[in-house]
Amino acid sequence: MGGKSGAKRKAKKSGNPQKRGQRQGRPAGGVHNDFRGAEFPQSQVLGHGTMAVKTYVQQYAPVPTALDALPQPPAGFTGREDDLAYILGVLDPDRTDGPAVVVLSGWGGVGKTTLAYASGHAAQKRGWYTGVLLVDLHGYDPYPAQAEDALEALLRSLGVRPEHLPPPGAGREALYRSQLNARQEAGERLLVVADNASAIPQVQPLLPPGHHGMLVTSRHRLTGLGRMRTVNSLQPEDAVALLEAALKNNDPDDVRVEQEPEAAERVASACGYLPLALQITAALLAQDPGQPLTERADALGDAEGILDGLSDGERSLRTMFDQSLERLTPQEQDLFRLLSLNPGPDIATPAATVLADQPQPATERLLARLAASHLIERTPGVRGRWQMHDLLRAYAHEQAEAARGRGRAPSRRYDQARGRLIDYYVQRAQAADTHFDPPGSSISSRFQDRPQALAWFDAERENLIALAHTGPRTGRDLGFALGSYLQWRRRLQDHVVVRALALHACQTLQNTGDEAGAWSNLGGALTEVRRFDEAVRAHQTALDLFQQTGDTHGRAGTWNNLGLALREVRRFDEAVRAHQTALDLHQQTGNTHGRASAWNNLGLALTEVRRFDEAVRAHQTALDLYQQTGDTHGQATAWNNLGTAYRGTGRLDEAVDAGRRAAEMLSADQDWFLTGKAWGEVAETLSAAGAPPSQVREAWEQSATAYTEAEADEEAATSRTRADTAEAPEEQPPAETHPPSEDVPFPENG
């Protein structure tokens, strides 16, 4: 790209002139000049001023510098405002808190180089830099550029003559610094852009002295060079904007994004909001201007072949991933492939340790190195969890399948790893589930208490639900183990899904005992999502199956659950009889906790038929039995429902006291959804009692706060509205709470 400096001038000479050639070998990437020399005669003077011999010394004309080599960003550059602001904040010449060096890291194709170009242009536009030096270090090519090659390219760009280039080593580095110091003394300020670095030794000798700046891009986190900035995928709207700009850059009349906005969003999502993938897709669409975006989105939606659809003949996402993978050690490559076996969006270090089948400290080191290579990322805001972009997950799965195909031993090894991971998730889910069992049940020591079990479930919920879809046995095991947690957290649609999976699995495995419990549990989940008629039918089917197997305990729990569903379809007399039947059966089996639940639910049914005095006695009996078993959560629901019954009898002060007690106990138990309901009931009772509006408002605000904590946004908004309008007494239907439907477990022998 450099021009010729002039034609060589001829002169008489008695011999061959001394030749000074360029250093041989493959040059580093970046800017190079074509140097031409010129020869000038020179007399050599010997002693006493006599001219003894005339020789010729080759001189060189002035060499141009290459300080304007920064390409413009491609069409559609967008969505990097925060990144640009951060980078320019570091490059600002008025900044005094350290060197102006920024290292942009991120996985291949995320747009690091484009961001570096845009940052360089923005810094120059502000007048901060008089020129830019660009060098491509080819860090992920088979033969990456060495620092000495990069220094040679940079020195030539600075105008250093080839014969003045020192040999590789400290001398070349010293000349580079001295050249930059001289530029600084002359009032110049240069920005060095070292693109595509893969290791610190490539970059360290290139760090500029003084007030010059530097931008480094890498797929690795090169810590210790300067300020770190991770470049992430684009936001969805910015990805669509990039796609549209790239299409219009090829054809200004291309209106496919405007005509198919939903399909454009699907395309952007399938591309993982990754700039390179979007640019490749735009190129493919430009080659086929008649292809609708819907068709392209459908093709990219095929997870099995998505990487095949992200290659335009010149650029390939798979090739870029291959380059990154080849830089890893065999152990790192192996763990990367194994991580594709995880069913959900992220994985905890202990689970990864199970996959790797090695000590946890060794696994943590491998995970950290994969994260430093940006093949995985640390889950934001959570220590000890790791996530992988969807496109990288597809690539890892592809690599794992290729490894499995290399023989029986690798295939068996991957099957064993997957089996270990399934056992890990199932065993811990079952252990966590024991912390939702009635008091007196056997509690697993794997988790310290219910809050710890809840925290584990919260972290692993998506993994567990995804795993429940993978086969009958995991569907059965996790369908039973996840139910109480999902009901507690009010993940009601997920609750229905896992209960249905458990039922299907039990039918597939032809286990009638398990199937009966699965039907009853599904009925409880259907009641929660207000699919009451289906719930009734599910419980009736469960009763028939439990009758066949002679399982009295299962029948008792199912009658209790059936009563809840019958109450919701306003078949109140049948609901009362169902709960009374449950009471009799629990009495036969000596199940005190089951009797407490049946009494509590019977009280709700009696309230519906306005038999308030009987309802009060039912809830008081339930409260006594819950106290006997030590079930504080059951006591809280009984207190709340007792308050509702008190209100029906006109005993409003007692109703308020019972409701407050329930709310406090539920809050202590961290059941935020029922806490919100309990405070709402208190607010209604206060309003009915003619309490000052400030008290009613305070109760509604407590309700809204609890619902917010439970992530129940709709209920929280309703409570806030009621708080804002709390002025006069207003009769509202009571907000009873009842204990969760009785979870019918399956026999441990499966």
KEKOL-794247 format. One line per 3 residues: for each residue x, y, z of C-alpha. Coordinates in Angstrom, 2 decimals, decimal comma. Example, Ala and Ser with C-alpha at 12.3 -4.5 7.8 and 13.67 -1.06 7.14 Angstrom:
! residues 2
12,30:-4,50:7,80  13,67:-1,06:7,14
***
This chain:
! residues 750
0,00:0,00:0,00  2,99:2,31:0,32  4,11:4,15:-2,85
7,49:4,02:-4,56  9,84:6,64:-3,22  11,62:7,31:-6,51
13,67:5,70:-9,30  17,19:4,50:-8,58  19,79:6,83:-10,15
22,72:5,25:-11,95  26,38:6,27:-11,43  29,70:4,96:-12,61
31,18:2,53:-10,20  34,21:0,32:-10,26  32,42:-2,58:-8,56
29,08:-3,79:-7,36  27,50:-1,43:-4,88  26,80:-2,70:-1,43
23,31:-4,22:-1,32  20,98:-3,75:1,58  17,95:-5,94:1,29
14,86:-6,42:3,39  14,68:-9,05:6,09  13,55:-12,34:4,61
10,62:-14,29:5,90  6,82:-13,96:5,99  5,93:-10,40:6,94
3,48:-9,68:9,69  0,03:-8,54:8,72  -0,76:-4,89:8,59
0,62:-2,01:6,54  3,75:-2,44:4,45  5,62:0,01:2,18
7,46:-0,74:-1,05  10,94:0,77:-0,55  13,20:1,80:-3,50
16,73:3,08:-2,91  18,96:5,61:-4,73  22,79:5,49:-5,09
25,06:8,52:-4,51  28,83:8,64:-5,14  31,12:9,36:-2,21
34,89:9,95:-2,14  36,97:8,29:0,51  39,78:10,54:1,81
42,98:9,00:3,11  45,74:10,57:5,10  47,25:13,97:4,09
44,06:14,86:2,22  44,81:12,69:-0,80  41,94:11,01:-2,64
42,73:7,31:-2,77  39,54:5,62:-3,98  36,00:6,48:-4,89
33,18:4,27:-3,61  29,46:4,41:-3,74  27,12:4,26:-0,74
23,48:3,45:-1,37  21,20:6,18:-0,02  17,42:6,11:0,26
14,87:8,72:-0,59  12,44:9,80:2,15  10,14:6,94:3,11
6,44:7,70:3,48  4,67:6,77:6,69  1,38:4,89:6,89
-0,62:6,53:9,65  -4,04:6,57:8,00  -4,60:2,83:7,55
-7,75:2,40:9,66  -10,66:0,98:7,59  -14,15:2,37:7,98
-16,62:0,21:9,96  -18,97:-1,85:7,75  -22,49:-0,75:6,94
-24,91:-1,13:9,80  -22,49:-0,51:12,65  -24,81:0,12:15,57
-25,62:-0,71:19,16  -22,20:-0,06:20,63  -22,81:3,30:22,30
-21,86:2,11:25,80  -18,75:0,34:24,52  -17,67:3,40:22,55
-18,19:5,67:25,54  -16,05:3,40:27,71  -13,23:3,14:25,15
-13,15:6,87:24,45  -13,12:7,50:28,18  -9,85:5,56:28,39
-8,35:7,10:25,23  -9,19:10,67:26,29  -5,88:12,63:26,47
-7,13:14,51:29,52  -7,38:11,28:31,48  -4,57:10,94:34,02
-5,31:7,67:35,83  -3,22:5,29:33,75  -2,05:4,44:30,24
-4,51:4,81:27,37  -4,68:1,10:26,58  -7,93:-0,82:26,05
-8,17:-4,59:25,49  -11,39:-5,61:23,72  -12,11:-9,29:24,24
-14,96:-11,51:23,13  -15,63:-14,62:21,12  -15,09:-14,79:17,38
-17,53:-12,84:15,26  -18,86:-10,61:18,03  -17,56:-7,44:16,38
-14,39:-6,55:18,29  -12,43:-5,41:15,22  -15,30:-3,29:13,93
-15,65:-1,68:17,34  -11,92:-0,95:17,40  -12,12:0,70:13,97
-15,11:2,80:15,03  -13,36:3,82:18,25  -10,22:4,82:16,38
-12,17:6,98:13,95  -14,15:8,57:16,79  -10,93:9,39:18,68
-9,39:10,93:15,58  -12,53:12,93:14,89  -12,14:14,48:18,34
-8,62:15,50:17,42  -7,04:13,30:20,05  -4,76:11,40:17,65
-2,82:12,54:14,63  -2,56:9,06:13,14  -3,29:5,38:13,60
-0,94:2,41:13,28  -2,73:-0,85:12,47  -1,25:-4,32:12,71
-3,05:-7,66:12,38  -1,43:-10,27:14,63  -3,26:-13,24:13,02
-3,55:-14,71:16,51  -5,78:-17,61:15,51  -4,17:-18,48:12,19
-1,97:-21,59:11,97  1,09:-19,33:12,12  0,37:-16,30:14,33
2,56:-13,24:13,89  5,34:-12,92:16,43  6,05:-9,66:18,24
9,22:-9,14:16,20  7,19:-9,33:12,96  4,64:-6,89:14,32
7,39:-4,50:15,39  8,88:-4,64:11,90  5,52:-3,81:10,33
4,94:-0,94:12,76  8,46:0,49:12,30  8,07:0,44:8,53
4,71:2,17:8,89  6,54:4,82:10,92  8,92:5,34:8,01
11,99:3,51:9,31  14,28:2,47:6,43  14,79:-1,24:5,99
18,57:-1,04:6,52  17,94:0,68:9,85  15,78:-2,15:11,18
17,64:-3,86:14,03  17,57:-7,65:14,18  14,75:-9,20:16,20
15,15:-8,59:19,90  15,50:-5,76:22,37  17,04:-3,40:19,84
13,98:-3,47:17,62  11,73:-2,83:20,61  13,92:0,09:21,72
13,81:1,65:18,25  10,01:1,37:18,24  9,76:3,22:21,55
12,27:5,86:20,48  10,34:6,48:17,25  7,13:6,99:19,21
8,91:9,24:21,72  10,22:11,34:18,84  6,73:11,63:17,44
5,46:12,76:20,82  8,17:15,43:21,07  7,08:16,63:17,63
3,54:17,09:18,93  2,08:13,93:17,47  -0,09:11,44:19,30
-0,58:8,03:17,69  -3,07:5,24:18,31  -1,77:1,70:17,88
-4,44:-0,87:16,96  -3,24:-4,44:17,50  -5,98:-6,61:16,04
-6,58:-10,32:16,56  -4,08:-11,03:19,31  -4,08:-14,41:20,99
-1,37:-14,10:23,64  0,21:-11,43:25,82  3,76:-11,92:24,42
2,43:-10,88:21,01  1,29:-7,53:22,38  3,56:-6,64:25,31
6,46:-5,30:23,17  4,01:-3,19:21,15  2,73:-1,15:24,10
3,39:2,50:23,22  5,20:4,84:25,61  4,14:8,28:26,72
0,82:9,75:25,68  0,17:7,46:22,74  -2,81:5,10:22,93
-3,49:1,48:22,09  -6,45:-0,74:21,25  -6,06:-4,53:21,37
-8,65:-7,06:20,18  -8,56:-10,70:21,20  -10,73:-13,74:21,75
-8,86:-14,19:25,03  -8,91:-12,03:28,12  -5,37:-10,65:27,98
-5,19:-9,32:31,51  -2,44:-6,98:32,60  -2,10:-4,99:29,38
-4,67:-2,28:30,09  -8,34:-1,66:30,74  -10,46:-4,70:29,92
-13,74:-4,52:28,00  -15,77:-7,58:27,05  -17,67:-7,18:23,78
-21,01:-8,99:23,81  -23,65:-9,79:21,22  -25,93:-7,01:20,06
-29,30:-6,21:21,55  -32,17:-7,64:19,44  -33,26:-4,31:17,99
-29,67:-3,40:17,07  -29,19:-6,78:15,40  -32,25:-6,21:13,22
-30,97:-2,74:12,37  -27,60:-4,19:11,33  -29,31:-6,79:9,15
-31,40:-4,14:7,43  -28,43:-1,81:6,86  -26,33:-4,65:5,42
-29,13:-5,63:3,03  -29,65:-2,04:1,89  -25,91:-1,62:1,44
-26,14:-4,37:-1,18  -29,40:-3,09:-2,63  -31,01:0,18:-1,46
-34,36:-1,15:-2,67  -34,25:-4,26:-0,45  -37,28:-3,86:1,83
-37,53:-7,38:3,23  -36,89:-6,30:6,82  -39,60:-3,64:6,58
-42,05:-6,10:5,03  -41,34:-8,99:7,41  -40,38:-7,46:10,79
-41,24:-10,59:12,79  -39,23:-12,80:10,45  -36,33:-10,34:10,71
-36,43:-10,72:14,49  -36,38:-14,50:14,09  -33,38:-14,28:11,75
-31,53:-12,04:14,19  -32,32:-14,41:17,04  -31,16:-17,46:15,05
-27,91:-15,58:14,35  -27,46:-15,16:18,08  -27,40:-11,36:17,58
-23,82:-11,91:16,44  -22,57:-9,29:13,94  -20,56:-11,73:11,82
-23,47:-14,17:11,57  -25,76:-11,31:10,59  -23,32:-10,06:7,94
-23,01:-13,58:6,49  -26,79:-13,95:6,46  -27,17:-10,59:4,74
-24,68:-11,68:2,07  -26,61:-14,90:1,47  -29,88:-12,99:1,25
-28,29:-10,57:-1,19  -27,29:-13,51:-3,39  -30,93:-14,65:-3,39
-32,97:-11,43:-3,51  -36,22:-13,34:-3,93  -35,87:-15,35:-0,71
-38,37:-14,26:1,97  -36,98:-13,67:5,43  -39,46:-16,23:6,76
-37,83:-18,92:4,65  -34,35:-17,92:5,84  -35,55:-17,85:9,46
-37,03:-21,35:9,12  -33,76:-22,65:7,66  -31,70:-21,09:10,44
-34,14:-22,40:13,03  -32,94:-25,95:12,34  -30,60:-26,41:15,29
-28,93:-29,39:13,65  -27,71:-27,41:10,66  -27,54:-23,84:11,83
-23,78:-23,56:11,35  -24,15:-24,80:7,78  -26,44:-21,86:7,17
-23,86:-19,36:8,46  -21,28:-19,61:5,72  -21,22:-17,52:2,55
-18,22:-19,15:0,90  -15,75:-16,54:2,14  -16,71:-16,27:5,77
-17,74:-19,14:8,01  -18,73:-19,09:11,65  -17,67:-22,71:12,00
-14,18:-21,90:10,70  -13,85:-19,10:13,21  -14,90:-21,43:16,02
-12,44:-24,06:14,75  -9,62:-21,54:15,04  -10,52:-20,80:18,65
-10,87:-24,48:19,53  -7,47:-25,31:18,06  -5,83:-22,88:20,49
-7,05:-24,95:23,46  -5,27:-27,79:25,18  -6,73:-31,29:24,70
-8,24:-31,17:28,22  -9,89:-27,83:27,52  -11,24:-29,07:24,20
-12,64:-32,16:25,89  -14,47:-30,18:28,58  -15,83:-27,77:25,95
-17,38:-30,70:24,11  -18,72:-32,26:27,31  -20,46:-29,03:28,30
-22,79:-29,48:25,32  -24,36:-32,40:27,23  -25,82:-30,01:29,81
-29,53:-29,64:29,02  -30,08:-26,04:30,07  -28,65:-22,55:29,49
-25,90:-22,60:32,11  -24,07:-24,99:34,42  -22,68:-24,86:37,94
-19,10:-25,79:38,68  -20,10:-28,95:40,64  -22,15:-30,19:37,67
-19,28:-29,47:35,28  -17,02:-31,39:37,66  -19,34:-34,39:37,36
-19,13:-34,16:33,57  -15,34:-33,87:33,58  -15,02:-36,70:36,13
-12,06:-35,07:37,86  -11,43:-33,05:41,05  -13,29:-29,77:41,27
-10,18:-27,52:41,49  -8,92:-28,96:38,20  -12,33:-28,44:36,58
-12,47:-24,85:37,84  -9,11:-24,13:36,22  -10,31:-25,56:32,90
-13,55:-23,57:33,07  -11,63:-20,38:33,80  -9,41:-20,97:30,77
-12,44:-21,61:28,56  -13,94:-18,37:29,85  -10,68:-16,53:29,17
-11,01:-17,80:25,57  -14,63:-16,59:25,47  -15,87:-20,04:24,46
-17,94:-19,90:27,63  -18,84:-16,96:29,86  -19,35:-16,53:33,57
-23,06:-16,17:34,26  -23,54:-12,48:35,11  -24,09:-11,78:38,78
-23,71:-15,41:39,87  -20,51:-16,94:41,16  -19,64:-20,45:40,08
-21,96:-20,68:37,08  -21,01:-20,73:33,40  -23,00:-20,17:30,22
-22,46:-20,73:26,51  -23,90:-18,81:23,58  -26,45:-20,79:21,57
-24,28:-20,85:18,44  -21,28:-22,04:20,43  -23,51:-24,65:22,07
-24,49:-25,89:18,60  -20,81:-26,01:17,67  -19,87:-27,84:20,88
-22,65:-30,37:20,26  -21,36:-30,85:16,72  -17,85:-31,42:18,05
-19,12:-33,88:20,67  -21,01:-35,88:18,04  -17,90:-35,98:15,89
-15,89:-37,26:18,86  -18,52:-39,92:19,59  -18,24:-41,13:16,02
-14,55:-41,89:16,34  -15,13:-45,25:17,98  -16,90:-47,28:20,63
-14,76:-46,05:23,53  -15,38:-42,30:22,96  -19,09:-42,96:22,47
-19,27:-44,95:25,70  -17,36:-42,21:27,51  -19,88:-39,55:26,47
-22,79:-41,79:27,45  -21,20:-42,29:30,85  -20,67:-38,55:31,29
-24,30:-37,87:30,44  -25,42:-40,58:32,86  -23,36:-39,03:35,66
-24,91:-35,63:34,98  -28,46:-37,00:35,02  -27,80:-38,77:38,32
-26,35:-35,55:39,75  -29,42:-33,49:38,90  -32,02:-36,10:39,86
-30,43:-37,01:43,20  -30,07:-33,39:44,26  -33,59:-32,51:43,13
-34,99:-35,36:45,18  -32,90:-34,28:48,16  -34,07:-30,67:47,86
-37,69:-31,82:47,54  -37,57:-33,46:50,97  -37,43:-29,96:52,50
-41,03:-29,42:51,32  -42,31:-32,61:52,95  -44,49:-32,48:56,09
-42,69:-32,19:59,43  -41,56:-35,53:60,72  -40,61:-36,77:57,27
-37,06:-37,84:56,50  -35,13:-34,72:55,41  -31,98:-34,96:53,31
-28,84:-33,49:54,86  -27,52:-32,51:51,42  -29,23:-29,14:51,94
-29,13:-27,32:55,24  -32,72:-26,05:55,17  -35,59:-25,09:52,90
-34,11:-21,70:51,87  -30,95:-23,45:50,70  -33,02:-26,04:48,82
-35,05:-23,23:47,24  -31,88:-21,43:46,18  -30,58:-24,58:44,48
-33,89:-25,15:42,71  -33,94:-21,51:41,59  -30,47:-21,82:40,07
-31,12:-25,16:38,36  -34,80:-24,80:37,39  -34,23:-24,46:33,64
-31,72:-27,32:33,58  -34,09:-29,58:35,50  -37,13:-28,82:33,35
-35,11:-29,32:30,17  -33,76:-32,62:31,53  -37,27:-33,79:32,41
-38,05:-33,80:28,68  -35,19:-36,14:27,79  -36,61:-39,54:28,71
-39,22:-41,48:30,69  -37,19:-42,11:33,82  -35,92:-38,55:34,17
-39,41:-37,30:33,29  -40,89:-39,41:36,08  -38,23:-38,67:38,69
-38,07:-34,93:38,09  -41,82:-34,62:37,48  -42,37:-35,77:41,07
-39,35:-33,98:42,58  -40,02:-30,54:41,07  -43,73:-30,21:41,85
-43,66:-28,74:45,35  -40,93:-26,26:44,45  -42,72:-25,02:41,32
-45,96:-24,63:43,24  -44,15:-22,76:46,02  -42,56:-20,36:43,52
-45,84:-20,04:41,60  -44,27:-21,30:38,37  -47,66:-22,71:37,56
-47,32:-23,39:33,82  -44,01:-25,16:34,45  -45,78:-27,07:37,22
-48,39:-28,37:34,79  -45,70:-29,31:32,26  -43,59:-31,39:34,64
-46,65:-33,09:36,13  -47,79:-34,04:32,62  -44,30:-35,33:31,82
-44,35:-37,46:34,96  -47,73:-38,91:34,00  -46,60:-39,73:30,46
-43,43:-41,32:31,82  -45,36:-43,49:34,29  -47,68:-44,67:31,54
-44,69:-45,44:29,32  -43,07:-47,41:32,15  -46,44:-49,14:32,86
-46,33:-48,50:36,60  -49,91:-48,19:37,87  -48,93:-47,01:41,37
-46,81:-44,20:40,06  -49,45:-43,35:37,45  -52,12:-42,86:40,13
-49,94:-40,40:42,02  -49,05:-38,64:38,78  -52,75:-38,18:37,92
-53,46:-36,71:41,35  -50,49:-34,34:41,17  -51,49:-33,24:37,68
-54,99:-32,52:38,96  -53,54:-30,27:41,66  -51,45:-28,40:39,08
-54,48:-27,99:36,78  -56,48:-26,53:39,66  -53,79:-23,89:40,19
-54,08:-22,72:36,54  -57,89:-22,73:36,77  -58,46:-25,67:34,44
-60,95:-27,01:36,95  -62,96:-29,49:34,89  -59,76:-31,18:33,74
-58,56:-31,21:37,33  -61,71:-32,96:38,52  -61,34:-35,65:35,85
-57,66:-36,14:36,71  -58,43:-36,69:40,39  -61,26:-39,09:39,60
-58,90:-41,11:37,39  -56,34:-41,17:40,21  -58,97:-42,41:42,66
-59,85:-45,31:40,37  -56,19:-46,32:40,04  -55,53:-46,01:43,78
-58,59:-48,16:44,39  -57,08:-50,82:42,11  -53,77:-50,79:43,99
-55,36:-50,57:47,45  -53,39:-47,46:48,36  -55,38:-45,81:51,16
-52,86:-43,02:51,72  -52,99:-42,10:48,02  -56,80:-42,15:48,04
-56,89:-39,84:51,06  -54,64:-37,23:49,47  -56,53:-37,41:46,19
-59,95:-36,95:47,86  -58,56:-33,84:49,55  -57,26:-32,49:46,25
-60,52:-33,35:44,49  -62,41:-31,30:47,08  -60,37:-28,22:46,15
-61,21:-28,64:42,45  -64,92:-29,26:43,18  -65,09:-26,08:45,27
-63,71:-24,09:42,32  -66,49:-25,35:40,02  -69,01:-24,43:42,76
-69,96:-28,00:43,57  -69,71:-27,09:47,24  -71,68:-29,95:48,81
-69,57:-32,46:46,89  -66,44:-30,60:48,00  -67,52:-30,88:51,64
-68,09:-34,63:51,25  -64,72:-35,06:49,49  -62,81:-33,41:52,35
-64,79:-35,42:54,93  -63,86:-38,62:53,06  -60,21:-37,52:53,09
-60,49:-36,97:56,86  -61,83:-40,47:57,44  -59,10:-42,09:55,32
-56,31:-40,06:56,95  -57,76:-41,10:60,32  -57,48:-44,75:59,21
-53,82:-44,37:58,26  -52,93:-42,27:61,32  -51,73:-39,37:59,16
-51,97:-36,34:61,45  -50,61:-33,91:58,90  -53,04:-35,17:56,26
-55,93:-34,66:58,72  -54,75:-31,09:59,33  -54,78:-30,35:55,60
-58,21:-31,94:55,14  -59,69:-29,94:58,08  -58,21:-26,73:56,67
-59,68:-27,33:53,21  -63,00:-28,48:54,69  -63,21:-25,11:56,44
-62,87:-23,35:53,09  -65,72:-25,41:51,62  -67,92:-24,71:54,66
-67,22:-20,99:54,30  -68,46:-21,15:50,71  -71,83:-22,50:51,88
-71,88:-19,85:54,66  -71,59:-22,37:57,47  -69,20:-19,95:59,18
-69,31:-21,33:62,74  -68,48:-24,81:61,47  -65,73:-23,31:59,32
-64,21:-21,60:62,37  -64,13:-24,91:64,25  -62,61:-26,69:61,23
-59,78:-24,16:60,92  -59,15:-24,20:64,69  -58,87:-27,99:64,53
-56,48:-27,71:61,57  -54,42:-25,14:63,49  -54,12:-27,48:66,51
-53,05:-30,41:64,33  -50,50:-28,31:62,43  -49,06:-27,19:65,77
-48,77:-30,84:66,83  -46,76:-31,65:63,72  -44,65:-28,46:63,92
-45,75:-27,28:60,45  -45,45:-23,47:60,67  -46,45:-22,97:57,05
-49,62:-25,00:57,56  -50,33:-22,99:60,73  -50,02:-19,78:58,71
-52,56:-20,92:56,12  -54,91:-22,06:58,89  -54,61:-18,66:60,63
-55,43:-16,86:57,39  -58,43:-19,04:56,61  -59,59:-18,75:60,23
-59,55:-14,98:59,78  -61,76:-15,36:56,70  -64,23:-17,46:58,70
-64,15:-14,97:61,60  -65,03:-12,25:59,14  -68,04:-14,26:58,00
-69,30:-14,38:61,59  -68,74:-10,65:62,04  -65,81:-11,08:64,47
-63,75:-8,50:62,57  -61,14:-7,67:65,23  -60,30:-11,37:65,60
-60,24:-11,66:61,82  -57,68:-8,83:61,55  -55,50:-10,35:64,27
-55,60:-13,79:62,61  -54,75:-12,31:59,23  -51,79:-10,33:60,56
-50,47:-13,42:62,31  -50,76:-15,40:59,07  -48,95:-12,71:57,07
-46,09:-12,55:59,57  -45,63:-16,33:59,63  -45,78:-16,64:55,84
-43,25:-13,83:55,50  -40,92:-15,59:57,93  -41,30:-18,72:55,79
-40,49:-16,64:52,67  -43,70:-17,68:50,94  -44,10:-14,26:49,37
-47,09:-15,05:47,19  -49,27:-16,24:50,07  -47,90:-13,38:52,17
-49,31:-11,01:49,56  -52,68:-12,78:49,68  -52,74:-12,68:53,47
-52,04:-8,94:53,62  -54,75:-8,42:51,01  -57,20:-10,27:53,23
-56,15:-8,10:56,19  -56,75:-4,98:54,08  -60,23:-6,18:53,09
-61,15:-6,94:56,68  -59,84:-3,56:57,89  -61,89:-1,86:55,22
-65,02:-3,83:56,22  -64,40:-2,88:59,86  -64,27:0,82:58,97
-60,60:1,22:59,91  -58,85:4,50:58,99  -57,87:4,60:55,30
-54,19:4,89:56,28  -54,32:1,44:57,89  -56,08:-0,07:54,89
-53,55:1,57:52,56  -50,63:0,25:54,61  -51,96:-3,31:54,42
-52,37:-3,06:50,65  -48,84:-1,70:50,33  -47,55:-4,67:52,36
-49,45:-6,94:49,99  -47,91:-5,25:46,93  -44,40:-5,52:48,39
-44,82:-9,25:49,03  -46,24:-9,90:45,57  -43,32:-8,01:44,05
-40,91:-10,21:45,97  -42,77:-13,22:44,54  -42,42:-11,77:41,01
-46,23:-11,73:40,77  -46,40:-8,48:38,84  -50,10:-8,55:38,03
-51,13:-9,16:41,63  -48,66:-6,52:42,84  -50,13:-3,94:40,46
-53,65:-4,73:41,69  -52,60:-4,29:45,32  -50,89:-0,97:44,54
-54,03:0,27:42,82  -56,09:-0,73:45,87  -53,61:1,09:48,11
-53,97:4,26:46,03  -57,76:4,13:46,24  -58,11:3,03:49,88
-60,65:5,58:51,12  -63,91:3,96:52,17  -65,06:0,49:53,31
-65,70:-1,79:50,37  -66,92:-5,36:50,59  -64,80:-7,77:48,54
-64,72:-11,55:48,23  -62,38:-13,07:50,82  -58,87:-14,07:49,70
-58,58:-17,47:51,34  -55,34:-19,35:51,31  -55,10:-23,08:51,48
-52,13:-25,38:51,80  -50,73:-26,80:48,57  -52,57:-29,80:47,20
-51,23:-32,97:48,70  -48,26:-34,15:46,66  -48,65:-37,88:46,14
-45,18:-39,42:45,93  -44,26:-42,50:43,97  -42,77:-45,60:45,62
-39,02:-45,40:45,98  -38,59:-48,63:44,08  -40,10:-46,90:41,02
***
